Amino acid sequence: MYSIVFSSDARRDLKELNKKAPHAISKLSRLLEELRQHPRTGTGQVEPLKGYDGNVYSRRITREHRLIYRVLDDVVEVLVLSAFVHYK
Protein backbone atom coordinates (compact mmCIF):
# COMPACT_ATOMS: atom_id res chain seq x y z
CA MET A 1 0.00 0.00 0.00
CA TYR A 2 1.31 3.45 -0.94
CA SER A 3 1.51 6.31 1.54
CA ILE A 4 0.19 9.72 0.47
CA VAL A 5 2.32 12.87 0.90
CA PHE A 6 1.20 16.39 -0.03
CA SER A 7 3.46 19.10 -1.41
CA SER A 8 3.06 22.58 0.08
CA ASP A 9 1.27 23.65 -3.12
CA ALA A 10 -1.13 20.72 -2.82
CA ARG A 11 -1.91 21.56 0.82
CA ARG A 12 -2.73 25.10 -0.25
CA ASP A 13 -4.86 23.74 -3.11
CA LEU A 14 -6.81 21.52 -0.71
CA LYS A 15 -7.73 24.54 1.42
CA GLU A 16 -8.94 26.39 -1.68
CA LEU A 17 -10.85 23.37 -2.91
CA ASN A 18 -12.57 22.99 0.45
CA LYS A 19 -13.52 26.66 0.40
CA LYS A 20 -14.60 27.02 -3.25
CA ALA A 21 -15.79 23.50 -4.14
CA PRO A 22 -16.72 21.70 -0.91
CA HIS A 23 -18.85 19.24 -2.89
CA ALA A 24 -15.62 17.86 -4.40
CA ILE A 25 -14.07 16.83 -1.08
CA SER A 26 -15.87 13.46 -0.85
CA LYS A 27 -14.76 12.56 -4.40
CA LEU A 28 -11.22 13.64 -3.56
CA SER A 29 -11.28 11.38 -0.48
CA ARG A 30 -12.29 8.41 -2.63
CA LEU A 31 -9.55 9.18 -5.16
CA LEU A 32 -6.92 9.41 -2.42
CA GLU A 33 -7.99 6.03 -1.05
CA GLU A 34 -7.63 4.56 -4.55
CA LEU A 35 -4.15 6.07 -4.82
CA ARG A 36 -3.11 4.13 -1.73
CA GLN A 37 -4.15 0.88 -3.40
CA HIS A 38 -3.37 1.37 -7.09
CA PRO A 39 -2.06 4.79 -8.17
CA ARG A 40 -1.91 4.05 -11.90
CA THR A 41 -5.45 2.74 -12.44
CA GLY A 42 -8.95 3.49 -11.19
CA THR A 43 -11.59 6.18 -11.45
CA GLY A 44 -11.22 9.82 -12.38
CA GLN A 45 -9.89 9.23 -15.89
CA VAL A 46 -6.34 8.37 -14.85
CA GLU A 47 -3.79 9.50 -17.41
CA PRO A 48 -0.01 9.88 -17.43
CA LEU A 49 1.01 13.47 -18.09
CA LYS A 50 3.23 14.21 -21.04
CA GLY A 51 6.40 16.19 -20.46
CA TYR A 52 7.26 14.41 -17.21
CA ASP A 53 9.36 11.34 -16.45
CA GLY A 54 6.43 8.96 -16.88
CA ASN A 55 5.50 8.77 -13.21
CA VAL A 56 3.25 11.85 -13.04
CA TYR A 57 -0.49 11.28 -13.42
CA SER A 58 -3.74 13.23 -13.47
CA ARG A 59 -7.21 12.25 -12.23
CA ARG A 60 -10.41 14.27 -12.45
CA ILE A 61 -11.87 15.49 -9.18
CA THR A 62 -14.55 17.52 -10.99
CA ARG A 63 -14.90 18.92 -14.50
CA GLU A 64 -12.80 21.88 -13.41
CA HIS A 65 -10.36 20.41 -10.87
CA ARG A 66 -7.64 17.79 -11.24
CA LEU A 67 -5.52 15.79 -8.85
CA ILE A 68 -1.91 15.78 -10.11
CA TYR A 69 0.51 13.37 -8.46
CA ARG A 70 3.85 11.61 -8.84
CA VAL A 71 4.23 7.90 -8.07
CA LEU A 72 7.46 7.11 -6.22
CA ASP A 73 7.78 3.32 -6.38
CA ASP A 74 11.18 3.17 -4.68
CA VAL A 75 9.68 4.53 -1.43
CA VAL A 76 6.11 3.25 -2.03
CA GLU A 77 4.76 6.78 -1.89
CA VAL A 78 2.44 9.04 -3.87
CA LEU A 79 3.36 12.74 -3.83
CA VAL A 80 0.31 14.92 -4.52
CA LEU A 81 1.49 17.97 -6.47
CA SER A 82 -1.79 19.81 -7.12
CA ALA A 83 -5.50 19.46 -6.41
CA PHE A 84 -7.23 22.57 -7.67
CA VAL A 85 -8.04 24.37 -10.91
CA HIS A 86 -7.08 22.72 -14.15
CA TYR A 87 -8.68 25.27 -16.46
CA LYS A 88 -8.18 28.99 -15.90
N, CA and C of each residue as an Amber inpcrd file, in Angstrom:
protein
   264
   0.8440000  -1.1770000   0.0000000   0.0000000   0.0000000   0.0000000
   0.8940000   1.2470000   0.0000000   0.5520000   2.2140000  -0.8230000
   1.3120000   3.4520000  -0.9360000   0.9000000   4.4380000   0.1530000
   1.8620000   5.2120000   0.6380000   1.5130000   6.3100000   1.5380000
   1.3010000   7.5590000   0.6820000   0.5060000   8.4910000   1.1920000
   0.1880000   9.7250000   0.4650000   0.8850000  10.8860000   1.1590000
   1.6250000  11.6880000   0.3910000   2.3180000  12.8670000   0.8970000
   1.8660000  14.0500000   0.0490000   1.6640000  15.1980000   0.6820000
   1.1990000  16.3910000  -0.0250000   2.3040000  17.4350000  -0.0910000
   2.5340000  17.9790000  -1.2750000   3.4630000  19.0970000  -1.4140000
   2.8320000  20.3230000  -0.7590000   3.6190000  21.3540000  -0.5190000
   3.0620000  22.5780000   0.0800000   2.0280000  23.2050000  -0.8550000
   2.2590000  23.1390000  -2.1590000   1.2690000  23.6530000  -3.1200000
  -0.0340000  22.8630000  -3.0340000   0.0700000  21.5550000  -2.9070000
  -1.1300000  20.7170000  -2.8250000  -1.9110000  21.0020000  -1.5450000
  -1.2100000  21.2170000  -0.4370000  -1.9050000  21.5580000   0.8160000
  -2.6770000  22.8620000   0.6590000  -2.0630000  23.8150000   0.0110000
  -2.7260000  25.1020000  -0.2530000  -3.9330000  24.8850000  -1.1750000
  -3.7610000  24.0500000  -2.1880000  -4.8640000  23.7370000  -3.1070000
  -6.0390000  23.0930000  -2.3790000  -5.7480000  22.2030000  -1.4430000
  -6.8150000  21.5250000  -0.7060000  -7.6470000  22.5120000   0.1040000
  -6.9950000  23.5060000   0.6850000  -7.7340000  24.5410000   1.4230000
  -8.6480000  25.3200000   0.4810000  -8.1330000  25.6650000  -0.6920000
  -8.9430000  26.3890000  -1.6830000 -10.0970000  25.5350000  -2.1860000
  -9.8170000  24.2870000  -2.4370000 -10.8530000  23.3710000  -2.9140000
 -11.9640000  23.2370000  -1.8740000 -11.5890000  23.1070000  -0.6280000
 -12.5660000  22.9880000   0.4510000 -13.4230000  24.2480000   0.5630000
 -12.8110000  25.3900000   0.3060000 -13.5240000  26.6640000   0.3980000
 -14.4190000  26.9080000  -0.8220000 -13.8930000  26.6450000  -2.0200000
 -14.5980000  27.0160000  -3.2500000 -15.3870000  25.8810000  -3.9020000
 -15.0690000  24.6470000  -3.5560000 -15.7890000  23.5020000  -4.1420000
 -15.9380000  22.4010000  -3.0940000 -16.6220000  22.6920000  -1.9830000
 -16.7200000  21.6970000  -0.9070000 -17.3790000  20.3890000  -1.3410000
 -18.2120000  20.4540000  -2.3750000 -18.8520000  19.2370000  -2.8920000
 -17.8280000  18.2440000  -3.4520000 -16.6420000  18.7170000  -3.7860000
 -15.6220000  17.8640000  -4.3960000 -14.7960000  17.0900000  -3.3690000
 -14.9130000  17.4410000  -2.1040000 -14.0690000  16.8250000  -1.0830000
 -14.3330000  15.3250000  -0.9310000 -15.5880000  14.9030000  -0.9970000
 -15.8680000  13.4640000  -0.8540000 -15.2850000  12.6730000  -2.0270000
 -15.3670000  13.2270000  -3.2290000 -14.7630000  12.5620000  -4.3990000
 -13.2480000  12.5060000  -4.2430000 -12.6600000  13.6030000  -3.7800000
 -11.2200000  13.6360000  -3.5570000 -10.8110000  12.5690000  -2.5460000
 -11.5810000  12.4090000  -1.4940000 -11.2820000  11.3810000  -0.4810000
 -11.2790000   9.9890000  -1.1000000 -12.2450000   9.7140000  -1.9600000
 -12.2920000   8.4070000  -2.6330000 -11.0820000   8.2170000  -3.5530000
 -10.7130000   9.2730000  -4.2700000  -9.5520000   9.1790000  -5.1600000
  -8.2690000   8.9260000  -4.3720000  -8.1230000   9.6010000  -3.2420000
  -6.9240000   9.4080000  -2.4230000  -6.8480000   7.9810000  -1.8840000
  -7.9840000   7.4200000  -1.5220000  -7.9950000   6.0290000  -1.0540000
  -7.5890000   5.0880000  -2.1920000  -8.0540000   5.3660000  -3.3980000
  -7.6320000   4.5570000  -4.5550000  -6.1350000   4.6760000  -4.7980000
  -5.5890000   5.8770000  -4.6180000  -4.1530000   6.0700000  -4.8200000
  -3.3420000   5.1730000  -3.8970000  -3.8140000   4.9970000  -2.6810000
  -3.1080000   4.1290000  -1.7290000  -3.0220000   2.6920000  -2.2540000
  -4.0700000   2.2590000  -2.9230000  -4.1470000   0.8780000  -3.3970000
  -3.4920000   0.6790000  -4.7650000  -3.8470000   1.5340000  -5.7140000
  -3.3700000   1.3750000  -7.0950000  -3.3090000   2.7530000  -7.7640000
  -2.1680000   3.4220000  -7.6730000  -2.0560000   4.7950000  -8.1660000
  -2.1130000   4.9680000  -9.6860000  -1.9380000   3.9130000 -10.4400000
  -1.9060000   4.0540000 -11.9020000  -3.2040000   3.6530000 -12.5980000
  -4.1670000   3.1430000 -11.8520000  -5.4460000   2.7410000 -12.4360000
  -6.5700000   3.1660000 -11.5040000  -7.7940000   3.1780000 -12.0320000
  -8.9480000   3.4920000 -11.1910000  -9.8520000   4.5310000 -11.8180000
 -10.6210000   5.1970000 -10.9810000 -11.5920000   6.1790000 -11.4500000
 -10.9550000   7.5540000 -11.6150000 -11.7010000   8.4570000 -12.2010000
 -11.2240000   9.8230000 -12.3810000 -10.4250000  10.0260000 -13.6500000
 -10.6020000   9.1530000 -14.6120000  -9.8890000   9.2330000 -15.8950000
  -8.3800000   9.3840000 -15.6910000  -7.7750000   8.3740000 -15.1360000
  -6.3390000   8.3680000 -14.8540000  -5.5670000   8.4710000 -16.1640000
  -4.6340000   9.4160000 -16.2170000  -3.7910000   9.5010000 -17.4090000
  -2.4020000  10.0000000 -17.0490000  -1.3690000   9.3810000 -17.6360000
  -0.0100000   9.8790000 -17.4290000   0.1310000  11.2260000 -18.1290000
   0.8410000  12.1460000 -17.4930000   1.0060000  13.4710000 -18.0850000
   2.2540000  13.5060000 -18.9510000   2.1110000  14.0770000 -20.1150000
   3.2330000  14.2150000 -21.0380000   4.1630000  15.3100000 -20.5260000
   5.4340000  15.1850000 -20.8520000   6.3970000  16.1940000 -20.4590000
   7.0260000  15.9260000 -19.0970000   6.6710000  14.8100000 -18.4850000
   7.2600000  14.4130000 -17.2110000   8.0000000  13.1000000 -17.4170000
   8.5490000  12.5530000 -16.3550000   9.3600000  11.3410000 -16.4540000
   8.5550000  10.0530000 -16.5850000   7.2530000  10.1520000 -16.7370000
   6.4290000   8.9590000 -16.8780000   5.7620000   8.5160000 -15.5940000
   6.0960000   9.1360000 -14.4850000   5.5000000   8.7660000 -13.2070000
   4.5720000   9.8400000 -12.6510000   4.1720000  10.7990000 -13.4750000
   3.2470000  11.8520000 -13.0440000   1.9130000  11.6190000 -13.7410000
   0.8500000  11.6190000 -12.9360000  -0.4870000  11.2820000 -13.4210000
  -1.4930000  12.3530000 -13.0330000  -2.6230000  12.3260000 -13.7320000
  -3.7400000  13.2250000 -13.4670000  -5.0070000  12.3950000 -13.3010000
  -5.8720000  12.8300000 -12.3840000  -7.2140000  12.2540000 -12.2270000
  -8.1880000  13.4040000 -12.0580000  -9.3770000  13.2530000 -12.6130000
 -10.4130000  14.2690000 -12.4500000 -11.0110000  14.2020000 -11.0500000
 -11.0900000  15.3660000 -10.4130000 -11.8660000  15.4900000  -9.1810000
 -13.2660000  15.9480000  -9.5820000 -13.3080000  17.0100000 -10.3940000
 -14.5510000  17.5170000 -10.9860000 -14.2230000  17.8860000 -12.4290000
 -15.1870000  18.4590000 -13.1210000 -14.9050000  18.9210000 -14.4990000
 -13.8040000  19.9670000 -14.5110000 -13.7440000  20.7630000 -13.4640000
 -12.7970000  21.8770000 -13.4100000 -11.4820000  21.5270000 -12.7090000
 -11.5180000  20.6630000 -11.7290000 -10.3620000  20.4100000 -10.8700000
  -9.7390000  19.0440000 -11.1210000  -8.4070000  19.0150000 -11.0150000
  -7.6440000  17.7880000 -11.2350000  -6.7350000  17.5080000 -10.0490000
  -6.5010000  16.2430000  -9.8240000  -5.5180000  15.7910000  -8.8550000
  -4.2800000  15.4080000  -9.6650000  -3.1680000  16.0560000  -9.4100000
  -1.9140000  15.7810000 -10.1140000  -0.9550000  15.1720000  -9.0910000
  -0.3430000  14.0450000  -9.4360000   0.5110000  13.3720000  -8.4640000
   1.6350000  12.6040000  -9.1470000   2.6850000  12.3740000  -8.3700000
   3.8530000  11.6120000  -8.8360000   3.9210000  10.3140000  -8.0340000
   4.1040000   9.2030000  -8.7220000   4.2300000   7.9000000  -8.0660000
   5.7180000   7.6270000  -7.8410000   6.0740000   7.3930000  -6.5890000
   7.4590000   7.1080000  -6.2150000   7.5330000   5.6530000  -5.7490000
   7.7830000   4.7570000  -6.6890000   7.7770000   3.3240000  -6.3820000
   8.8940000   2.9130000  -5.4260000  10.0440000   3.5710000  -5.5130000
  11.1760000   3.1670000  -4.6810000  10.9180000   3.3660000  -3.1890000
  10.0330000   4.3090000  -2.8360000   9.6830000   4.5260000  -1.4270000
   8.2110000   4.2120000  -1.1560000   7.5250000   3.6310000  -2.1220000
   6.1060000   3.2520000  -2.0340000   5.2930000   4.4390000  -1.5180000
   5.3690000   5.5250000  -2.2950000   4.7560000   6.7840000  -1.8880000
   4.1330000   7.4710000  -3.0920000   3.0610000   8.2010000  -2.8480000
   2.4420000   9.0400000  -3.8660000   2.5550000  10.4770000  -3.3810000
   3.2100000  11.3240000  -4.1570000   3.3630000  12.7360000  -3.8260000
   2.3180000  13.5240000  -4.5960000   1.3540000  14.1080000  -3.8870000
   0.3130000  14.9160000  -4.5230000   0.9020000  16.2950000  -4.7920000
   0.8980000  16.7030000  -6.0580000   1.4900000  17.9700000  -6.4710000
   0.4720000  19.0980000  -6.5330000  -0.7600000  18.7830000  -6.9330000
  -1.7870000  19.8050000  -7.1200000  -3.1640000  19.1730000  -7.0010000
  -4.1380000  19.9940000  -6.5520000  -5.4980000  19.4630000  -6.4080000
  -6.5370000  20.5520000  -6.6080000  -6.2600000  21.4980000  -7.5000000
  -7.2310000  22.5660000  -7.6700000  -7.5080000  22.8000000  -9.1460000
  -7.5690000  24.0120000  -9.5780000  -8.0440000  24.3690000 -10.9140000
  -7.1410000  23.8200000 -12.0070000  -7.7790000  23.1980000 -12.9660000
  -7.0790000  22.7180000 -14.1520000  -7.2210000  23.7490000 -15.2680000
  -8.4080000  24.2850000 -15.4170000  -8.6820000  25.2730000 -16.4610000
  -8.7940000  26.6480000 -15.8410000  -8.1050000  27.6120000 -16.4190000
  -8.1790000  28.9880000 -15.9050000  -8.7140000  29.9020000 -16.9660000
